[in-house]
Amino acid sequence: MNFAHPAFTPYRELVAELALPHGLPTLDALNASAAARNIRNAAGRPLRFVESSGRLSARAYETAILQTGAVPTRSTTWHDVLNALVWLRFPQFKGTLNAAHGAAIATEDGAVRGPARDALTVLDESGVWVASRSPALPRLLRERAWHALFWEARAEVERDMAFIVVGHALLEKALTPYPAMTGKCLVLHAETLDAAALDATAARELVQIARPRALPPLPVQGIPGWDPANAAAGYYANVEIFRPLRDPPCCARDETLAGAGR
C-alpha cells in the first residue's frame, strides 16, 4: 500500500512500527501499540481493538467503546485499521469524540441520530484539523476563496498553517488520492502547529460543534504540496472541485456520512 501521501505525515512512526506498507496488521499488533502507549478511553479504561462480531449500529458501536474500552475492529479492512491508527496517534481527540457521542446518545429519543452526532460522525470519518497561527487564513478557507488562500497566500499557508487528517475514511481515500477528495474542517486557532500538542486543542474544540454545517469543506489535494499538480495556479480554476461559497458544499451531507453507520 502507498502511504506516501502527506495525509500520513503525522502517522509515519506508526506506519513503520505496524509495517502497514506490507499489509494489514493483526489485532495483536494494534493492541501491543496501544498498550505500549498506555492509551485509555475517556472513562479511563485501557483501549483494546477486538474483532467485530457482525454489523453494529452506530449507537451500539460508540456505547461499547465508552463502556468497555474495546473498539470493534474488522481486521480485514483498511477502513477499520486506519480508525485504529488515528486512535493510536491522537487518543485524546478520539476519546473525547467517543465520549461526546455517548453524551449525545443519552439525550436522543429513539435511534435517530441528531445534528450533534452527525457532526461528530463527519469529523470521525472525514475530519481535518486546520490549525492556524493567523486569524486571516481560516477566514479565506471559510469563504472558500481557494485561489486567494492556496495560491496568493501560499507562502503564509506553508508557514502558518497545518493540516492534519483525522478522518479514517479520508485517510483510506488518501491511499489512492484523487483531485476531488474532500474533508471537513475543525478549525483551530493555535500558537503551535505541533501535531501532538494539537491533540488536546482539538479535543477541547470539537465539543463546540453542534451541526455538520459548522465544519467547512476542504478539497485536500489543493493544500500546497499535497498534489504535485497544484504547483500551477490553474489547478485552482476547476470550479467543480474548488467551488465558491455560493455553490453547495463540496462534500454533501449524504456523501460525507456514507458508510458511517456501523
C-alpha positions as CSV (number, residue, x, y, z in Angstrom):
1,M,0.0,0.0,0.0
2,N,1.1,3.6,-0.7
3,F,1.4,5.6,2.5
4,A,3.5,8.4,0.8
5,H,0.6,10.9,0.7
6,P,1.1,13.9,3.0
7,A,-2.0,13.0,4.9
8,F,0.0,10.2,6.6
9,T,2.9,12.5,7.7
10,P,1.7,12.6,11.4
11,Y,1.4,8.8,11.3
12,R,4.8,8.0,9.9
13,E,6.2,6.4,13.1
14,L,3.1,4.2,13.5
15,V,3.0,3.3,9.8
16,A,6.6,2.0,10.1
17,E,6.0,0.3,13.5
18,L,3.0,-1.6,12.2
19,A,4.6,-2.3,8.8
20,L,1.5,-1.0,7.1
21,P,3.0,-0.7,3.6
22,H,3.3,-4.5,3.7
23,G,-0.3,-5.3,4.6
24,L,-2.9,-5.2,7.2
25,P,-1.6,-5.6,10.8
26,T,-3.0,-8.1,13.3
27,L,-5.2,-7.0,16.2
28,D,-2.4,-8.3,18.4
29,A,0.0,-5.7,16.8
30,L,-2.5,-2.9,17.2
31,N,-3.1,-3.9,20.8
32,A,0.6,-4.0,21.5
33,S,1.0,-0.4,20.2
34,A,-2.0,0.7,22.4
35,A,-0.5,-1.0,25.5
36,A,2.9,0.5,24.9
37,R,1.4,4.0,24.8
38,N,-0.9,3.3,27.7
39,I,-3.9,4.5,25.7
40,R,-7.2,4.8,27.5
41,N,-10.7,5.9,26.6
42,A,-12.4,8.9,28.1
43,A,-13.7,6.7,31.0
44,G,-10.1,5.7,31.8
45,R,-10.4,2.1,30.5
46,P,-7.5,0.6,28.6
47,L,-8.1,0.8,24.9
48,R,-8.3,-2.6,23.1
49,F,-9.1,-3.5,19.5
50,V,-11.4,-6.5,19.3
51,E,-12.7,-8.4,16.3
52,S,-16.1,-7.1,15.2
53,S,-18.9,-9.6,15.7
54,G,-21.2,-8.6,12.9
55,R,-22.6,-5.2,11.9
56,L,-23.2,-2.9,14.8
57,S,-25.4,0.2,14.9
58,A,-23.6,3.5,15.4
59,R,-25.2,3.7,18.9
60,A,-24.0,0.2,19.9
61,Y,-20.5,0.8,18.5
62,E,-19.9,4.1,20.4
63,T,-21.5,2.8,23.6
64,A,-19.3,-0.3,23.6
65,I,-16.1,1.7,23.3
66,L,-17.2,4.1,26.1
67,Q,-18.3,1.4,28.5
68,T,-15.6,-1.2,27.9
69,G,-12.6,0.4,26.1
70,A,-13.0,-2.2,23.4
71,V,-13.1,-0.9,19.8
72,P,-14.9,-3.3,17.4
73,T,-12.5,-3.7,14.5
74,R,-12.7,-5.6,11.3
75,S,-9.0,-6.6,10.9
76,T,-9.5,-7.4,7.2
77,T,-10.4,-3.8,6.2
78,W,-8.2,-0.8,5.8
79,H,-11.2,1.4,6.9
80,D,-11.1,0.0,10.4
81,V,-7.4,-0.4,10.7
82,L,-7.0,3.3,9.8
83,N,-9.5,4.1,12.5
84,A,-7.2,2.3,14.9
85,L,-4.3,4.3,13.5
86,V,-6.0,7.5,14.5
87,W,-6.8,6.2,18.0
88,L,-3.1,5.3,18.4
89,R,-1.9,8.7,17.2
90,F,-4.5,11.1,18.7
91,P,-6.1,9.3,21.6
92,Q,-7.3,12.4,23.4
93,F,-9.2,13.6,20.4
94,K,-10.7,10.2,19.6
95,G,-11.6,9.6,23.3
96,T,-13.4,12.9,23.5
97,L,-15.2,12.2,20.3
98,N,-16.4,8.9,21.6
99,A,-17.5,10.5,24.9
100,A,-19.3,13.2,23.0
101,H,-21.2,10.6,21.1
102,G,-22.1,8.9,24.4
103,A,-23.4,12.2,25.9
104,A,-25.5,12.9,22.7
105,I,-26.9,9.4,22.7
106,A,-28.2,9.9,26.2
107,T,-30.2,12.9,25.1
108,E,-31.7,11.4,22.0
109,D,-35.1,9.8,21.7
110,G,-35.0,6.6,19.7
111,A,-32.5,5.5,17.1
112,V,-32.5,8.7,15.0
113,R,-29.1,10.5,15.0
114,G,-29.3,14.2,15.8
115,P,-27.3,17.0,14.3
116,A,-24.6,16.9,17.0
117,R,-23.9,13.3,16.4
118,D,-24.0,13.9,12.6
119,A,-21.2,16.5,13.1
120,L,-19.2,14.1,15.3
121,T,-19.6,11.4,12.7
122,V,-18.4,13.7,9.9
123,L,-15.3,14.5,12.0
124,D,-14.7,10.8,12.7
125,E,-14.9,9.9,9.0
126,S,-13.7,12.9,7.1
127,G,-12.2,15.3,9.6
128,V,-9.2,17.5,9.0
129,W,-7.7,19.7,11.7
130,V,-6.8,23.1,10.2
131,A,-4.5,24.8,12.7
132,S,-3.5,28.3,12.0
133,R,-1.4,30.9,13.8
134,S,-3.0,33.6,11.6
135,P,-6.7,34.5,12.0
136,A,-6.9,35.8,8.4
137,L,-6.1,32.5,6.7
138,P,-9.1,30.5,8.2
139,R,-11.4,33.3,7.1
140,L,-10.3,32.6,3.5
141,L,-11.0,28.9,4.0
142,R,-14.5,29.6,5.4
143,E,-15.2,31.9,2.4
144,R,-13.9,29.2,0.0
145,A,-11.5,31.7,-1.5
146,W,-9.3,28.9,-2.7
147,H,-7.1,30.8,-5.1
148,A,-6.5,33.6,-2.6
149,L,-5.7,31.0,0.1
150,F,-3.7,28.4,-1.6
151,W,-2.1,30.4,-4.4
152,E,-1.9,34.1,-3.4
153,A,-1.2,33.4,0.3
154,R,0.7,30.2,-0.4
155,A,3.9,31.2,1.5
156,E,1.8,32.2,4.5
157,V,-0.2,28.9,4.4
158,E,3.0,26.9,4.3
159,R,4.5,28.8,7.3
160,D,1.4,29.4,9.5
161,M,-1.0,26.5,8.9
162,A,-1.0,22.8,9.5
163,F,-3.5,20.3,8.0
164,I,-3.9,17.1,9.9
165,V,-6.3,14.4,8.6
166,V,-8.0,12.6,11.4
167,G,-10.9,11.1,9.5
168,H,-10.2,7.5,8.9
169,A,-12.4,7.3,5.7
170,L,-10.4,10.3,4.3
171,L,-7.2,8.5,5.2
172,E,-8.4,5.5,3.3
173,K,-9.1,7.7,0.2
174,A,-5.5,9.1,0.5
175,L,-4.2,5.6,-0.2
176,T,-5.4,6.2,-3.8
177,P,-5.9,10.0,-3.9
178,Y,-7.9,11.9,-6.5
179,P,-8.4,15.7,-7.1
180,A,-12.0,15.9,-5.7
181,M,-11.1,14.2,-2.3
182,T,-12.8,16.4,0.3
183,G,-12.5,16.7,4.1
184,K,-14.5,18.6,6.7
185,C,-12.5,21.1,8.8
186,L,-12.2,21.6,12.5
187,V,-10.5,25.0,12.5
188,L,-8.1,25.5,15.4
189,H,-6.5,28.9,16.3
190,A,-3.3,27.7,17.8
191,E,0.1,29.0,18.9
192,T,1.8,25.8,17.8
193,L,1.4,23.6,14.8
194,D,2.9,20.6,16.5
195,A,0.6,17.6,15.9
196,A,1.0,16.1,19.4
197,A,0.1,19.4,21.1
198,L,-2.9,19.9,18.8
199,D,-4.5,16.6,20.1
200,A,-5.7,18.4,23.3
201,T,-6.6,21.5,21.5
202,A,-8.8,19.6,19.0
203,A,-10.4,17.6,21.8
204,R,-11.5,20.9,23.5
205,E,-12.8,22.4,20.3
206,L,-14.8,19.5,19.0
207,V,-17.4,19.8,21.8
208,Q,-18.4,23.2,20.4
209,I,-19.5,21.7,17.1
210,A,-23.3,21.3,17.1
211,R,-24.0,20.5,13.5
212,P,-22.2,19.5,10.3
213,R,-22.5,23.0,8.7
214,A,-20.1,24.2,11.3
215,L,-17.4,22.2,9.5
216,P,-16.3,23.9,6.3
217,P,-15.3,21.7,3.3
218,L,-11.7,21.4,2.2
219,P,-10.5,19.9,-1.1
220,V,-7.4,18.4,0.4
221,Q,-5.5,18.0,-2.8
222,G,-5.4,21.8,-3.0
223,I,-3.2,22.1,0.1
224,P,0.2,23.3,-1.2
225,G,2.4,20.3,-1.9
226,W,-0.3,17.7,-1.4
227,D,-0.7,17.2,-5.2
228,P,2.4,18.0,-7.4
229,A,-0.1,19.4,-10.0
230,N,-1.1,22.2,-7.6
231,A,2.2,24.0,-8.2
232,A,0.4,25.7,-11.1
233,A,-2.1,28.5,-10.5
234,G,-4.5,26.9,-13.0
235,Y,-5.1,24.0,-10.7
236,Y,-7.4,26.1,-8.6
237,A,-9.6,27.2,-11.6
238,N,-11.5,23.9,-11.6
239,V,-14.8,25.1,-10.0
240,E,-16.2,21.6,-10.0
241,I,-13.6,20.9,-7.2
242,F,-12.8,24.4,-5.8
243,R,-16.4,25.6,-5.6
244,P,-17.1,29.2,-4.5
245,L,-19.2,29.9,-1.4
246,R,-22.4,30.4,-3.4
247,D,-22.4,26.8,-4.5
248,P,-23.5,23.7,-2.4
249,P,-20.7,22.4,-0.2
250,C,-18.1,20.2,-1.9
251,C,-18.8,17.3,0.3
252,A,-22.6,16.9,0.6
253,R,-24.1,15.5,3.8
254,D,-25.2,12.3,2.2
255,E,-21.7,11.7,0.7
256,T,-19.9,12.6,3.9
257,L,-22.0,10.3,6.0
258,A,-21.9,7.4,3.5
259,G,-20.5,4.3,5.3
260,A,-20.5,6.0,8.6
261,G,-23.1,3.6,10.2
262,R,-21.7,0.6,12.0
